[in-house]
Amino acid sequence: MSPDKVESLERRYEFFRPSSAVKCKDGWYKLIDELCGLLANYDLKGAKIDSLEEKYGGLHVGLSFNHEELEGDVAEIINCIETKSFMICEECGSKGQLKEKHGVYKTLCDICRLILTP
């Protein structure tokens, strides 16, 4: 994800502090912002989004926190967002679909698939 989008999320959400580069494209920015907005409704003091990356065509979220009473709710939110990522183009944010080509999985819209696939 572009540095300006990462900085935007870091400014808005105190728990958005990836320990490494965010390894997905800008198309999932709104989805990640939605995730952070949902998590902001909980008292997650000390929580930290450690990692965000594309994995097998979908978004994978790494979150560390020590609130056992919220664990189920937070896991459900993360699971919902991760599942939703398989329907959103990672490149542009339009409606997308998971496809496999030569062992590589990507969730892309038809236009990005044409542009990016040789």
Residue frames relative to the residue before (quaternion, step in Angstrom):
aa qw qx qy qz dx dy dz
M 1.0000 0.0000 0.0000 0.0000 0.00 0.00 0.00
S 0.5664 -0.6238 0.4125 0.3462 3.54 -1.00 0.76
P 0.6160 -0.5941 0.3766 0.3547 3.59 -1.06 0.77
D 0.6462 0.5257 -0.3432 0.4339 3.63 0.95 -0.71
K 0.6477 0.4973 -0.3201 0.4803 3.60 1.04 -0.66
V 0.6215 0.5210 -0.3344 0.4800 3.60 1.04 -0.75
E 0.6607 0.5074 -0.3046 0.4619 3.60 0.91 -0.90
S 0.6128 0.5533 -0.3424 0.4484 3.57 1.03 -0.76
L 0.6799 0.4725 -0.2816 0.4848 3.59 0.94 -0.89
E 0.6366 0.5267 -0.3282 0.4578 3.60 1.00 -0.76
R 0.6496 0.5105 -0.3194 0.4641 3.61 1.03 -0.73
R 0.7405 0.4499 -0.2306 0.4428 3.58 0.96 -0.84
Y 0.7994 0.2141 -0.0882 0.5544 3.59 1.08 -0.69
E 0.3925 -0.7579 0.4738 0.2168 3.57 -0.53 1.18
F 0.6820 0.4778 -0.2910 0.4710 3.60 1.14 -0.52
F 0.5677 0.5676 -0.4004 0.4418 3.61 1.24 -0.06
R 0.2928 0.7431 -0.5321 0.2810 3.54 0.02 1.38
P 0.0752 -0.8280 0.5544 0.0381 3.61 0.48 1.14
S 0.4024 -0.7312 0.5016 0.2277 3.57 -0.90 0.94
S 0.7569 0.1801 -0.1507 0.6098 3.57 1.29 -0.16
A 0.7289 -0.4096 0.2976 0.4609 3.56 -1.27 0.07
V 0.4545 -0.6306 0.5478 0.3095 3.54 -1.16 0.65
K 0.1758 -0.8396 0.5127 0.0349 3.55 -0.46 1.26
C 0.5652 0.4999 -0.4588 0.4693 3.52 0.54 1.28
K 0.5690 -0.6180 0.4361 0.3227 3.55 -1.28 0.31
D 0.7129 -0.4977 0.3210 0.3755 3.54 -1.34 0.34
G 0.5367 0.6509 -0.4006 0.3575 3.60 1.15 -0.43
W 0.7059 0.4322 -0.2616 0.4965 3.58 1.14 -0.49
Y 0.3338 0.7655 -0.4935 0.2430 3.62 1.24 0.14
K 0.6911 0.4739 -0.2936 0.4600 3.63 0.77 -0.99
L 0.6246 0.5365 -0.3281 0.4631 3.57 1.07 -0.72
I 0.6657 0.4832 -0.2919 0.4880 3.59 0.97 -0.86
D 0.6196 0.5233 -0.3324 0.4814 3.58 1.08 -0.73
E 0.6235 0.5267 -0.3280 0.4757 3.60 1.04 -0.78
L 0.6268 0.5315 -0.3247 0.4682 3.59 0.96 -0.87
C 0.6912 0.4794 -0.2852 0.4595 3.57 0.78 -1.02
G 0.6307 0.5369 -0.3290 0.4535 3.58 1.03 -0.77
L 0.6594 0.4939 -0.3011 0.4802 3.58 1.00 -0.82
L 0.6747 0.4883 -0.2968 0.4672 3.58 0.94 -0.85
A 0.5985 0.5862 -0.3552 0.4147 3.59 1.12 -0.63
N 0.5912 0.5804 -0.3622 0.4271 3.61 1.22 -0.32
Y 0.6809 0.4458 -0.2707 0.5142 3.58 1.29 -0.20
D 0.4750 -0.6343 0.5253 0.3100 3.53 -1.23 0.51
L 0.0896 0.8306 -0.5358 0.1224 3.55 0.07 1.32
K 0.0638 0.8220 -0.5606 0.0781 3.56 0.90 0.89
G 0.8027 0.2359 -0.2058 0.5076 3.54 -0.85 1.00
A 0.5254 0.6237 -0.4195 0.3988 3.59 1.26 -0.12
K 0.0351 -0.7910 0.6108 -0.0069 3.52 -1.21 0.58
I 0.3235 -0.6767 0.6207 0.2282 3.52 -0.98 0.89
D 0.2557 -0.8131 0.5133 0.1004 3.55 -0.39 1.30
S 0.8265 -0.0278 0.0820 0.5563 3.55 0.88 -0.91
L 0.0464 -0.7349 0.6758 0.0318 3.48 -1.30 0.61
E 0.1887 0.7938 -0.5558 0.1591 3.53 -0.67 1.07
E 0.4762 -0.6049 0.5474 0.3280 3.51 -1.30 0.40
K 0.0584 0.7828 -0.6146 0.0777 3.54 -0.91 0.98
Y 0.8385 -0.0810 -0.0046 0.5389 3.58 -0.61 1.19
G 0.7470 -0.4284 0.2049 0.4653 3.56 1.04 0.83
G 0.7327 0.3711 -0.2284 0.5227 3.59 1.25 -0.11
L 0.5816 -0.5702 0.4528 0.3628 3.52 -1.31 0.29
H 0.1050 -0.7614 0.6375 0.0534 3.56 -1.01 0.87
V 0.1513 -0.8032 0.5753 0.0313 3.57 -0.75 1.14
G 0.1313 -0.7662 0.6256 0.0661 3.54 -0.94 0.97
L 0.0403 0.7997 -0.5935 0.0814 3.60 -0.62 1.14
S 0.1100 -0.7761 0.6166 0.0736 3.55 -0.94 0.88
F 0.2431 0.7446 -0.5994 0.1649 3.54 -0.97 0.92
N 0.3428 -0.7571 0.5321 0.1616 3.55 -1.24 0.50
H 0.4518 0.6620 -0.4701 0.3696 3.58 0.78 0.99
E 0.2216 -0.8283 0.5021 0.1124 3.57 0.23 1.29
E 0.6501 0.5403 -0.3300 0.4202 3.59 1.00 -0.75
L 0.7202 0.4066 -0.2407 0.5081 3.61 1.20 -0.42
E 0.4020 0.7730 -0.4402 0.2171 3.56 1.26 -0.27
G 0.6818 0.4959 -0.2975 0.4481 3.61 0.85 -0.90
D 0.6611 0.5061 -0.3022 0.4643 3.58 0.94 -0.92
V 0.6811 0.4889 -0.2860 0.4640 3.56 0.87 -0.96
A 0.6442 0.5142 -0.3201 0.4671 3.58 0.97 -0.82
E 0.6404 0.5260 -0.3215 0.4580 3.59 1.02 -0.76
I 0.6373 0.5144 -0.3195 0.4765 3.59 1.00 -0.81
I 0.6681 0.4965 -0.3012 0.4651 3.57 0.85 -0.94
N 0.6501 0.5191 -0.3137 0.4578 3.57 0.92 -0.89
C 0.6412 0.5291 -0.3157 0.4574 3.59 0.97 -0.86
I 0.6785 0.4773 -0.2850 0.4802 3.60 0.90 -0.92
E 0.6409 0.5148 -0.3311 0.4633 3.59 0.93 -0.82
T 0.6522 0.5053 -0.3078 0.4739 3.59 0.98 -0.83
K 0.6439 0.5381 -0.3089 0.4476 3.57 0.97 -0.87
S 0.5983 0.5998 -0.3589 0.3919 3.60 1.08 -0.69
F 0.6246 0.5504 -0.3365 0.4401 3.59 1.17 -0.50
M 0.6929 0.4230 -0.2712 0.5171 3.59 1.31 0.05
I 0.6808 0.4396 -0.2643 0.5228 3.58 1.33 0.08
C 0.4795 -0.6754 0.4832 0.2837 3.56 -0.84 1.00
E 0.4322 -0.7198 0.4885 0.2377 3.56 -0.71 1.10
E 0.6686 0.5257 -0.2928 0.4369 3.59 1.09 -0.64
C 0.8558 0.1416 -0.0254 0.4969 3.59 0.68 -1.09
G 0.5092 -0.6773 0.4061 0.3423 3.62 1.22 -0.25
S 0.4833 0.6436 -0.4472 0.3902 3.60 1.25 0.08
K 0.6873 -0.4193 0.3600 0.4714 3.53 -1.32 0.00
G 0.0371 -0.8236 0.5652 -0.0280 3.57 -0.77 1.04
Q 0.2286 -0.7471 0.6083 0.1401 3.48 -1.38 0.08
L 0.4742 -0.6651 0.5040 0.2804 3.55 -1.06 0.83
K 0.0475 0.7745 -0.6278 0.0615 3.54 -0.92 1.00
E 0.2454 -0.7398 0.6087 0.1479 3.52 -1.27 0.53
K 0.0795 0.7664 -0.6354 0.0512 3.55 -1.03 0.83
H 0.8457 -0.0504 -0.0234 0.5307 3.54 -0.71 1.14
G 0.7252 -0.4551 0.2377 0.4588 3.57 1.00 0.85
V 0.6204 0.5084 -0.3458 0.4869 3.60 1.28 0.09
Y 0.2045 -0.7811 0.5835 0.0868 3.56 -0.81 1.06
K 0.0792 0.7759 -0.6208 0.0794 3.57 -0.94 0.95
T 0.2483 -0.7168 0.6251 0.1838 3.53 -1.18 0.60
L 0.1333 0.7989 -0.5584 0.1792 3.53 -0.41 1.31
C 0.4691 -0.6034 0.5467 0.3420 3.55 -1.29 0.33
D 0.6982 -0.4765 0.3207 0.4274 3.58 -1.25 0.26
I 0.6637 0.5075 -0.3150 0.4502 3.61 0.94 -0.84
C 0.6805 0.4668 -0.3022 0.4771 3.64 0.81 -0.89
R 0.6050 0.5516 -0.3553 0.4511 3.58 1.06 -0.69
L 0.6614 0.4997 -0.3048 0.4690 3.60 0.97 -0.83
I 0.6856 0.4936 -0.2748 0.4591 3.55 0.96 -0.91
L 0.7886 0.3841 -0.1705 0.4489 3.58 0.83 -0.98
T 0.6850 0.4681 -0.2926 0.4754 3.59 1.16 -0.39
P 0.3751 -0.7430 0.5056 0.2273 3.59 -0.68 1.07
